[in-house]
Amino acid sequence: MTPQARAQAAIDIVDGVIAAARAGGAAADTLIQRYFAARRYAGAKDRRAVRALVYGAIRRAGDPPASGRAAMLGLAEDMPELTAWFDGSRHAPAPIRPDEPRAIASEAPAWLAGRLDGLGLTGRAPLDLRVNRLKIRREALDLPDAVPTPFAPDGLRLPQGAAVERLEAYAQGLFEVQDEGSQLVARACGAQPGQAVVDLCAGAGGKTLALAADMADRGRLLACDADRARLARLAPRAARAGVTIAEPRLLDAGREADALADWREAADLVVIDAPCSGTGTWRRNPEARWRLTPDRLARLQTVQARLLRVGAALVRPGGALAYITCSLLDEEGVAPIAAFLEEAPHWRVDGPALPAGAAHGPGWRLTPADAGTDGFFIARLRRSC
């Protein structure tokens, strides 16, 4: 592909990403894969170059641009060399008109203007691994080009683009791909060997496996989710990791308490990795900025408040509840915890303090800017005996 053809390919893909964001369609990664699956003539260098243009344009625009072309013209303001590719030749974008719209550079959508500035959400995220202590120690795992992460005791960081799932160590279950921030908040939950633990929003099981490692695979670990497809991914991951205590349980959204009646006031620890806006992961999913709306945020807050009530009912007297979101918006972290504590005086804040980030309201916050990790908020609460 010529540079001009790469630019046009990027424009076409970003058009698809914009449409998918508005309609709740596939993610950018999926759309890129589909695009090149139908164009086998494109080589590896072409795919990498087009992908870089696509994500460069997406990261730059806080709001959905008018078109893929507007997004690429916006990127050209930061990379002037791109303008030469708009020459109207075969497979090239049409020449640039003086009055054409260009995407405006911003870190967040206009309706969130100023609230997330300076948190480092427009850079590229690192590739982090969590070494599986059930099978090996970090110092014993020899992976090419891996370096220890700054804060997580089981973390390793690899160069971007490393094909980790092709490594024999991955097949052997010696590590899981997990951002260092996710490792830190999972460890801060305080799971211990022999405990009865509920992971209320387990998803595909990333934090479930980290909790199991902290528990030395001893005790009970109930992994719950309302998404059947995501929860189904836990069993093969647990088998690979050597985790035997994880018990998956499919929940019916809105009726979680009924399905968990047998665990009422029985858990030593309940972990709520609540569904959220994902603002803390925008480095990995930059087009998610284009999908977030005030209405969606309000719906998520309703779910978060409900899950806090459901999770709290499962904790035994003297037990703990850990509430986590990968959001940097206070209405998804500070606010629900403050509201919960106001309604439940028999609960108190019980840390945590992490080796990175800073105290934030009733909990702790990690941001890409201050910790180099994905963004997280965590609050740990203790129920009175």
C-alpha positions in Angstrom: 0.0 0.0 0.0 1.2 3.5 -0.7 1.1 6.1 2.1 -1.9 7.7 0.3 -3.7 4.3 0.3 -2.9 3.9 4.0 -4.4 7.3 4.8 -7.6 6.4 2.9 -7.8 3.0 4.6 -7.5 4.8 8.0 -10.3 7.2 7.0 -12.6 4.3 6.0 -11.9 2.5 9.3 -12.5 5.6 11.4 -15.8 6.1 9.6 -16.8 2.6 10.8 -15.6 3.3 14.3 -17.7 6.5 14.5 -20.8 4.7 13.2 -20.2 1.8 15.7 -19.8 4.2 18.6 -23.1 5.9 17.8 -24.9 2.6 17.3 -23.3 0.5 20.1 -21.5 -1.7 17.5 -18.1 -3.4 17.4 -14.9 -2.0 19.0 -12.2 -0.4 16.9 -9.9 -3.5 17.2 -12.6 -5.7 15.8 -13.3 -3.3 12.9 -9.6 -3.1 12.0 -9.4 -6.9 11.9 -12.5 -7.1 9.7 -11.1 -4.5 7.4 -7.9 -6.4 6.7 -9.5 -9.8 6.7 -11.2 -8.6 3.4 -7.9 -7.2 2.1 -5.3 -9.9 2.2 -3.0 -8.0 0.0 -2.1 -5.6 2.8 1.2 -6.6 4.5 2.2 -6.5 8.1 3.8 -3.1 7.7 0.6 -1.7 6.0 -1.5 -3.0 8.9 0.7 -1.5 11.5 0.8 1.8 9.8 -2.9 2.0 9.2 -3.6 1.0 12.8 -1.3 3.7 14.1 -3.1 6.3 12.0 -6.5 5.1 13.2 -5.6 5.1 16.8 -3.8 8.4 16.5 -6.9 10.0 15.1 -9.2 8.4 17.7 -7.0 9.4 20.7 -6.8 13.0 19.5 -10.6 13.6 19.4 -12.6 13.6 22.6 -15.9 13.9 20.8 -16.9 11.8 17.7 -15.6 13.6 14.7 -17.9 14.5 11.8 -16.2 11.8 9.7 -13.1 9.7 9.4 -11.7 12.3 7.0 -12.3 15.1 9.6 -10.5 12.9 12.1 -7.5 12.3 9.8 -7.3 16.0 8.9 -7.3 16.8 12.7 -4.4 14.4 13.1 -2.6 16.1 10.2 -2.5 19.3 12.4 -0.1 17.3 14.7 1.6 15.4 11.8 1.8 17.9 8.9 3.5 15.2 6.7 0.0 13.6 6.3 -1.3 16.5 4.3 0.9 15.5 1.3 -1.0 12.2 1.1 -4.3 14.0 0.3 -3.4 14.3 -3.4 -6.4 12.8 -5.1 -4.3 10.1 -6.8 -5.5 6.5 -7.2 -6.5 5.1 -3.8 -5.7 8.4 -2.1 -7.9 10.8 -0.2 -9.2 13.8 -2.2 -7.2 17.0 -2.0 -7.9 19.1 1.1 -10.3 22.1 0.8 -9.6 25.2 2.9 -13.0 25.1 4.5 -13.1 21.4 5.5 -14.1 20.5 9.1 -11.3 19.1 11.2 -11.7 17.2 14.4 -10.9 19.3 17.5 -8.2 18.0 19.8 -9.5 17.2 23.4 -8.9 14.6 26.1 -12.6 14.0 26.8 -16.1 14.7 25.4 -17.2 18.3 25.6 -19.8 17.4 28.3 -16.9 16.3 30.5 -14.7 19.2 29.7 -12.0 19.9 32.3 -13.0 17.0 34.6 -10.4 14.5 33.3 -7.7 16.8 32.1 -4.1 16.0 33.1 -4.8 12.4 34.1 -2.8 11.0 31.2 -5.7 9.3 29.4 -4.6 10.0 25.8 -1.3 8.1 25.9 -0.6 4.4 25.1 -1.1 1.9 27.9 1.8 -0.6 28.7 1.6 -4.3 28.3 1.6 -5.8 31.9 1.5 -9.4 33.1 0.7 -10.8 36.5 3.0 -13.7 37.4 0.9 -16.6 38.7 2.2 -17.2 42.3 0.4 -20.5 42.4 2.9 -21.9 39.9 6.0 -19.7 39.9 7.6 -16.6 41.5 8.3 -13.5 39.5 12.0 -13.8 39.8 12.0 -17.3 38.4 10.0 -16.5 35.3 12.3 -15.7 32.4 10.6 -13.8 29.6 12.5 -12.0 26.9 12.6 -8.2 27.4 10.4 -8.3 30.5 11.1 -5.9 33.4 9.4 -5.8 36.8 6.5 -3.3 37.1 7.3 -0.5 39.6 4.7 -1.3 42.3 2.9 -4.7 41.9 5.0 -7.5 43.4 3.9 -10.0 40.8 4.0 -7.7 37.8 6.1 -7.8 34.7 6.1 -5.3 31.8 6.8 -6.2 28.2 7.3 -4.2 25.1 4.1 -3.1 23.3 3.0 -5.6 20.7 4.6 -8.7 22.3 2.7 -11.8 21.3 2.4 -13.1 24.8 -0.3 -15.6 24.1 2.1 -17.5 21.9 4.5 -18.0 24.7 4.9 -21.5 26.2 4.8 -19.8 29.7 1.3 -18.6 28.8 0.1 -22.0 27.8 1.5 -23.4 31.1 -0.5 -20.8 33.1 2.6 -19.1 34.5 1.1 -15.6 33.9 -2.0 -13.6 33.0 -2.2 -10.4 31.0 -3.3 -7.8 33.6 -2.6 -4.1 34.0 -0.5 -3.2 37.0 -3.3 -1.1 38.4 -5.7 -4.0 38.2 -3.2 -6.1 40.1 -2.8 -3.5 42.8 -6.5 -3.1 43.5 -7.1 -6.8 43.5 -4.4 -7.3 46.1 -5.7 -4.4 48.1 -9.0 -6.2 48.6 -7.2 -8.3 51.2 -8.3 -11.8 50.3 -6.6 -14.4 52.5 -6.2 -18.2 52.3 -9.1 -20.1 53.7 -11.6 -17.3 53.4 -15.1 -17.3 51.8 -14.9 -14.7 49.1 -17.5 -13.5 46.6 -16.4 -11.8 43.4 -19.7 -10.2 42.5 -18.8 -8.9 39.0 -16.3 -11.4 37.9 -16.6 -10.9 34.1 -14.1 -13.2 32.4 -12.2 -13.7 35.7 -9.1 -11.5 35.6 -9.5 -10.4 39.2 -11.0 -13.7 40.3 -7.7 -15.4 39.4 -5.7 -12.8 41.2 -7.9 -13.3 44.3 -7.4 -17.0 44.1 -3.6 -16.5 44.0 -3.8 -14.3 47.1 -5.9 -17.1 48.8 -3.2 -19.7 47.8 -6.1 -21.6 46.1 -7.6 -22.4 49.6 -11.1 -21.5 50.7 -14.2 -20.7 48.7 -14.3 -18.2 45.9 -17.7 -17.6 44.2 -17.3 -15.9 40.8 -20.5 -14.2 39.7 -21.6 -12.3 36.6 -24.8 -11.7 34.6 -23.0 -12.0 31.3 -23.0 -15.7 30.3 -20.4 -15.4 27.5 -17.9 -13.5 29.7 -18.3 -15.8 32.7 -17.8 -18.9 30.4 -14.3 -17.7 29.8 -13.3 -18.2 33.5 -13.3 -22.0 33.5 -10.5 -22.5 30.9 -8.5 -19.7 32.4 -8.8 -21.1 35.9 -7.8 -24.6 34.6 -4.7 -23.1 32.9 -3.8 -21.2 36.0 -4.2 -24.1 38.4 -7.1 -22.5 40.3 -9.5 -25.0 41.7 -11.6 -22.9 44.2 -13.3 -20.6 41.7 -17.1 -21.5 41.5 -18.8 -19.7 38.7 -22.4 -18.6 39.2 -24.5 -16.9 36.5 -26.8 -14.2 37.9 -29.9 -12.5 36.5 -29.3 -8.8 36.3 -31.6 -7.0 38.8 -32.3 -10.2 40.7 -28.8 -10.9 42.1 -30.0 -11.2 45.7 -32.3 -14.1 44.9 -29.5 -16.1 43.3 -27.2 -15.4 46.2 -29.6 -16.1 49.1 -27.4 -19.0 50.3 -24.5 -16.6 50.8 -26.3 -14.0 52.9 -24.1 -12.8 55.7 -21.7 -15.6 55.0 -18.8 -14.0 53.1 -15.5 -12.9 54.7 -15.0 -10.6 51.7 -17.1 -9.4 48.9 -15.4 -7.7 45.9 -17.5 -5.5 43.6 -15.6 -4.6 40.4 -18.6 -2.6 39.3 -19.7 -2.0 35.8 -18.7 1.6 35.0 -17.9 4.1 32.3 -14.3 2.8 32.0 -12.8 6.3 31.8 -9.7 4.9 33.5 -9.1 2.6 30.5 -9.4 5.1 27.8 -5.8 4.6 26.8 -6.7 1.0 25.8 -10.1 1.8 24.4 -9.9 5.4 23.3 -13.1 5.2 21.2 -15.0 4.5 24.5 -15.0 8.3 25.0 -17.3 8.5 22.0 -19.8 6.0 23.5 -20.2 7.6 26.9 -23.2 9.8 27.4 -24.8 11.5 30.4 -27.7 9.0 30.2 -25.4 6.0 30.1 -23.5 7.3 33.1 -26.7 7.8 35.0 -27.8 4.2 34.3 -24.4 2.9 35.4 -24.7 4.8 38.7 -28.1 3.1 39.4 -26.5 -0.3 38.8 -23.5 0.5 41.0 -25.7 1.6 43.9 -27.8 -1.6 43.6 -24.7 -3.8 43.5 -23.4 -2.2 46.7 -26.6 -3.1 48.5 -26.5 -6.6 47.1 -22.9 -7.1 48.0 -23.2 -5.7 51.5 -25.9 -8.1 52.4 -23.5 -11.0 51.7 -20.9 -9.9 54.2 -20.7 -11.5 57.6 -20.4 -9.3 60.7 -16.8 -8.2 60.9 -16.3 -9.0 57.2 -15.1 -6.6 54.4 -16.4 -5.3 51.2 -14.1 -3.9 48.4 -15.7 -1.6 45.8 -13.7 -1.0 42.6 -14.3 0.9 39.4 -12.0 1.5 36.5 -13.5 5.0 36.4 -12.0 8.4 37.3 -15.3 10.1 37.7 -16.3 10.8 41.3 -19.9 10.0 40.7 -18.9 6.4 40.1 -16.4 6.1 43.1 -16.6 8.7 45.8 -20.3 9.4 45.5 -21.7 5.9 45.8 -19.5 5.0 48.7 -20.4 8.2 50.5 -24.1 7.6 49.9 -23.8 4.0 51.1 -22.0 4.9 54.3 -24.7 7.5 55.1 -27.4 4.9 54.8 -25.4 2.1 56.6 -23.9 3.4 59.8 -22.7 0.0 60.8 -20.0 0.1 58.1 -16.8 2.1 58.2 -13.9 2.8 55.8 -11.1 0.3 56.2 -8.3 1.6 53.9 -6.7 0.7 51.6 -3.4 2.5 51.1 -1.6 1.4 47.9 2.1 1.9 46.9 1.0 4.1 44.0 -1.7 6.8 43.5 -3.2 8.8 46.3 -6.1 8.9 48.8 -9.2 10.1 47.2 -12.4 10.7 49.3 -13.3 7.5 51.2 -10.9 5.4 49.0 -7.8 5.4 46.9 -7.3 6.4 43.3 -4.8 5.4 40.6 -4.4 7.4 37.4 -2.1 7.0 34.4 -0.5 10.3 35.2 0.5 9.5 38.8 0.9 5.8 38.7 1.5 4.8 35.1 -1.4 2.3 35.4 -4.9 2.3 34.2 -7.2 4.5 36.2 -9.0 2.9 39.2 -10.9 3.9 42.3 -11.1 1.4 45.2 -12.7 1.7 48.6 -12.6 -1.0 51.3 -15.3 -1.1 53.9 -15.6 -3.1 57.1 -18.9 -4.2 58.7 -19.2 -3.9 62.4 -19.2 -7.1 64.4 
